[in-house]
Amino acid sequence: MTGSPNNITRIIFDGYPDTRGSADYNDLGPNLKVIFSQEKSADELIMDFLERAGNTAQINVVSDDKEIRIFARAAGAQVMGVEEFVMSKDKARKADPVKTELNYTQKHKINEELKRLWLKK
């Protein structure tokens, strides 16, 4: 999700975490931070973060909220909608498919093994 191991992804939610459940939001890995806005809105936290950030050109904001998108663009951040973000991840997965085609040697070995098993050779 974060691309380079040096990148940090912050997922910001409105409100407070559900303390009744067993979810441990601090144990998601060193590059993934889940933040709950608590007293503020998530939008305010995102705007505050962008205002304090040094190099906003290195920041990608994923949101469908029009106000956040406008603010992030004005701050110099890269902006994309949620659907665009999800689709880009799907395309990346499809661009690097698992090789499923067998070469001649592999096909031959499989055929020989099947002959041995089914024809009892």
Buried (B, 14 or more C-beta within 10 A) or exposed (E): EEEEEEEEBEBBBEEEBEEEEEEEBEEBEEBBBBBBBEEBEBBEBBBEBBEEBEEBEEBEBBBEBEEBBEBBEEBEBEBBEEEEBEEEEEEEEEEEEEEEEEEEEEEEEEEEEEEEEEEEE
